[in-house]
Amino acid sequence: MSSLKKFDYRIKDNRKRNIFLCGIILVIVTIVGVKLFNSYATFSNETTTIDLANGNVVIPATHYLKELEKTNKNQLVYDGTTDNNLRYIGKDPDNYVEFNGELWRIIGVMNNIENETGKKESRIKLIRNEGLDNNIIFEWDGKQNIGSATTTYGSNDWTDSQLMMMLNPVDVIKKDWSKQETKQLYLIDETSKEVKDINQKVFYKEIGSYFNRINGFKPYDTGSDGKSPYLTDIDFTNLGLPEDLKNLTDIAEYNLGAVTYDNTPKQIYTRERSNTVPSETSNRPTTWLGYVGLMYPSDYGYATSGSIEIGKKDRNSCLELQMNPNGWGNSSNSDCKSNDWLLNSVKSQWTISPHDSNDYSVIYVDYGGYIGSLYAHDTRNTYAVRPVLYLKSSVKITEGKGTKEEPFKISL
């Protein structure tokens, strides 16, 4: 055999050997990759930790709930909206979370939530289990012909409502106002947390008392001259936002599109995220960046599980009904409201959404199970204020089962 042929055979042998070795390496890499993927992607419904070679790793809370949905479809469902959020549903699902002895509840994993930089993330949305104080009448806004209030009925513009200012700190409010021409001239005294409109009329004091856990005031009647406010003190030193929860939340975008109650939950969800403004207003923001807000009317609608009994209203039937007194409020549709954990059957609740008919009416969830509208400056009845916020996307569930007796514990 010539030297050329021998060299040629050696080349062929080397090629075969190299192909064989590459195949072995590819198989090894694939097996290792699959194992690492599974170690990250699979975990027990009983725990929130997984074991890797470098120790225990706590799973992000958003991932945990998405995995939990696979075996807990009677309590966790995707809502089928354009954002396809994952929500807790039913009469009393296992969505309790404890912070410093205070119970909150998970509305769900909300997708496409913008943070302060404009980045969209999936974030867990929480609501306080109970209203702040059932003995206090919380107006939504008590301004009279001051700021954005053009009448004596208050204003349904959340971005300068007194309730918003009670719940949120000065810095986030000033950032939001700096973007709005009509509010750039508002003056805030950093010491007294007192705010004045462009005519030097005072329309709120002690901004951020809930967020900062200090003594403050509930939303109040300013008096049309802005000089004779009717103040009611509230001590938030124990009632305010829990410190361990404050560290887990961050600024998020809330939608302020105007809503009508003569719509289904899906229609309302769309309107909340639209640029629809109250008919009497020409220049209004339809989004707001802040820490603490209130629930949307659609949050209440999508929290129902309906009934699983034959002949009764199931979830899909409920979602096709208008949320007005003739729909969700009708006794023949009671399966919708009675299987909805966000309903308070004793006390009506404020939402963050303005009604589309005027610039002073706000959507609320009636204790009778339907949604309606009221003047922002309503002092006739007590309406529950249940703070809502979004957790940072990096938070993790560290223990608990989500029950009232064994609530979830969450940390960074």
N, C-alpha and C positions, 0 to 999 in steps of 0.2 A: 504494500500500500504506500502510495506516495506521501511525502510530508504534507502536501496540500490537503489531501483527503483526511489525514489524521487531524490536522488543524480544524478542518471543517466539522469533523465529528465532535471534537472538543467544544466547539462553539455551540453545536446543537445540544450536547449534554449540559453545558452551562445554562443554556436557555431553559431547558426542562427543569433543572434544579432551581433556578431563580423563580420560575413560575410556581413551582411547588412550594418554595419557601414563602413567596408572597401570599399564596393561598392560605397557608397556615397562619401567617400574621393577621390576615384579614378576618379569619374565623375567630382568633383570640380577641382582636379589637372589638368585633361585633358582640361576642359573649360578654366581655367586660362592660361595653357600652350599654347593653340591654340590662345588665344587672344594676348598673349605676342608675339608669333611668327608672327602673322599677323601685329602687330604694328611695328615689325622690317622689315617684308618682303614686305609690300605693302605701296605704297605712290603715290602721284599724279605726273603726268608728268609735272605739272605746277610749282612744287616746289621741293626743295631738303630737306625738313625737315619733321619729323614725331613727333607726340605728344605722350609722355609717361607720366606716373604718376610723374616722376621726372623732367619734363620739355621738352624742344625741343632738339632733337638730330639730328645732321646733318649727312646725309647718305654718306658713302664713295663713291667717284666719280666712281670707277670701278663698284660698285653695281648699282649706278644710271643709268649708260649707259647701263648696261645689262638689266635693267628693261625697259629702254626707247626703247630698240630694239623691244620689244613685240608690240608696237604700232607705230613704226617708221621704218618699214622694207624697205622702199624705200631709206632710208639713212644709216641705220645700218644693217650690215649683218655679219654672221660668215663666215670665209674664207674657211673652210673645209680642212685646212692644218693639219698636225700632231699636231699642237698646238691649232688649231681651235680658232684663234684670232677674236675679234670683231672689224670690221673696218667701218669707214665712207666711203661712196661711192657716186658717182654722180658728176655732174658738179659744184655744189656749195652748199654742205650740210651745215647744221647748226652746225658747229664744231669749231666756233671761241672762243678763250679765250683771255682775256686781262690781261696784266701785266704791270703796270706802264705806261699805254698809248700805249703799244706795242702789236700788235695782233699776236697771235700764233694760230695754228690749231691742233686739235686732230686727229692723224692718226688712233688711236683706242686703245682698251684694249688688250695689248699683254700678252699672257700667258707664263709661264715657263721662266720668265726673271730672271737670276741669279743676286744677289747683291754681294757685296764684300766678304761676308762670305760663298757664295755658295748656299744660300737659294734661292729657286725658288718661284717667286711671280707673280701675275697678276698686271701689271702696265700700266698706261696710257702713251702713246708715243706721244710727241708733236713735231711739226715742225714750224719754224718761217714762218709767212705768206709770207714774201718777202725775197729776198736775202739781204745780208748785205750792199752792195753798188753796184749799177748797173754801176757805172762809173769806177770801179776798175777791172783790170784783176787779178783774183785770180787763180794762179796756184795751183794745188793740192800738188805738191812738186817740188822744183827747185834745189835739190841737184845734183851736178855733180861729180861722182866718189868719193863720200863722204858718210859715214854711210852705209845705205843699198842700196844706188844708185851705181850700177856697170857700168853705162854709163853716158852720158851727158843728158839723157832724163828724169832724176828724178827717183823716186822709187814709186812703188804702194803698198809698205808696210805701212799701215796706222799707225802702232805703232811707227814709227819715221818720219812720214811725217811732213812737215812744217805746213800744214794746221791743222793737229791734234794739234801741239804744239801751234799754234796761238789760238786755241779754248779752250784748257785745261790747268789747273794749274800745277805747277812744282811737287807738292807732288804726284798727281795721276800718272804722267808720270814716276817719279822715281820708284814708286812701281811696275809699269808694267815692266820697264826695268830691275829691279833687278831679274826678273824671267827668263830673256833671256841671255844666255851666250854671244851672239854676241853684246849685248848692255849694259852689266854690266860695261864695261869700258868707256862708255860715261861720260863725265864730264860736270856738270852743275854749273855755277857760280851763287850762290844764290842771289847776289847783282844785277848783270846785266842781269840775266836770260839768259845768253849766254851758248850755248851748243857746245861741241867739240867732235869729234869722237876720236877713239883710236890713230889716227895719229896727234892729236892736231889741226885738221882743224875745223874751226868754220862753223857750218851749220845752225844755227838759233840764233836769239837774241830776248829778251823780250818774253819769253815763257808765255803763259796764258794771253796775253793782252786783248783778248776778254772776257774771264771768269772774269778777275779782273777789267775790265773797266778802262784801263790805255792806255797811248800812246804805240804803238807797231809797228810792221812791218807786211806787207803781206808776204806770201810765196815768196821767191826771188831766183834769179839765184846766186848760191854761187860762181861761178867761179871754175874751176877745181882744183885750188890750195887751195881753201878755205880761201883765204886772200883778195879777191877782190869782195866781194858781192855787188850786185846792190840792194840797200835798198830803199823801198818806205814806208814812214811813214803812219800810220793809227791812228787816234785819236779815241779810243774806249771809251772815258769817257762818251759819250752819246749814242754810238752805241753798247756798250757791253751788256753782259747778264744782264737783269734787276735784281736788288737786290731782289725784292719780289719773283721772279721766282727761283733765285739761292737757296733760302732757302727751296724750295719745291722739289728740285731735289736731286738725290743721284747717287752714282756710280752704273753702270749697265754693264752687259756683252753685247758686240756687236760681231756679227759674221763676219768673214773675209774670208770665203771660196771663192775661185776664181770662176768667173762667165763667161759664154759665152752668147752673146745676141741672138744666134740662138736657143733659148729655150722659152717655155711658162712660164708664171708667176709661175705656180706650180713647174716646173722643176728648175727654177731659185731660188725659195724659198729653195728648197732642197739643191742646190749647195751652197748657202750662208751659210748654217748650216753644211756643210760637212768639211772634212779635206783636200779638194782639194786645192792645191797651184799652183801658176803660174808655167808653165812647165820648166822654166829656173832656178827655185829656189828649193833647196833641204831642206832648214831649215827655215821655216817661221811659225809664229804664225797664227792660224786661229780663234782666239778669242782675244778680248781686253777688259779690264776693265777701264772704264772712265766715265766722265760726259757728254761731248758734242761730238756727232758724226754727221753723215749725214744719209740721208735716204738710204734704200736698193732699188735696182732696182725692187724687188718684191713689195715694198710699193706702187710704182707707178702703177704697173700692177694690184694689187688687189683693187686699189681705183676707178676703172671704174665701172659704172653701166650699160654700154652698152645702147642700145636703147630698149624701150618697144614697138616700132612700128612694126607691122607685116612686114616681109620681110627685116628687118634690123638686124644688129648684136646685139644680146642681151648679157648680162653679161657672161653667160656660153660659148657662142661662142667666145667672146673676150679672155677668159681665156684659150681657146684651141689653140690660135694663138701664133706663135713665135713673140717675141718682136723686131725683126729686121726690117730693112727698107721694106722688102717684106711682112711682116706681119702687125704689128701695124703701120708701116709707109706707107702702101699702102692706096691710096685714097679710095679704095672700103671697107676698114675697118675703116673709119674715125669715126664711131659711138663709137669705143673703146676709142680713145684719146679725142674726143670732149666732152665726158661725164666722164671725169676724172679730179677731182679738183687739183691733184698734177702736172698736166701739166702746164708749162709756155709756151704759144704759141709764145712768143717774145724772150725768152732767154733760152738757154740750162742750165742744172743743173748738178753739180757734185753729184755722189753717193759715198758711202764708200767702194764699192766693187772693188777689182782688177780684171782685165781681165785675163783669164786663159792662154793666149798665151805667155806672157813674164813677166818680172819683172818690167816693167815701164809703162804699159798701164792701165788706169782706166775706169770703166764703167760710162757713163753719160747718162742723159735723154735729148734727142734732142728736140728742140722746135717744130720739125716736128712730134713728137709723138712717135718715136721709141727710142730704146736704142742702143748705140754704144760704141766705146772705143777710147780714146785719150791718148797721152803721158801725164804723170803726169806733166811734165815740158812743158806745152803748153802755149805759150804767144801770140798766134795769135788772139784769141777771148776771150770774157768775158763770164765766166760761173758762174752762180749763186751759192752762198754758202748759203744754208738755214740750220742753225744749228738745230740739232735734239737732244732730251733728253728724259729721262724717269722720270716721277714724282714719288715721294715716294708713297708707297702703301697706306699710311694713309691719303692722301690728300682728301679733300671733295669739292664738288661743292656747293657754298653757295648762288648763285643767278645767274640770267641771263637765256636766252633762247638759247644761242649758235649762234644767228644770228650776222651778222656784226654790226648791230645797237645795239643789246643787247647781247653782248658776255657773256660767262660764266665767273664767278669770282670763283677762287679756293683758298683755304687756308688749313692749317693743322687743 
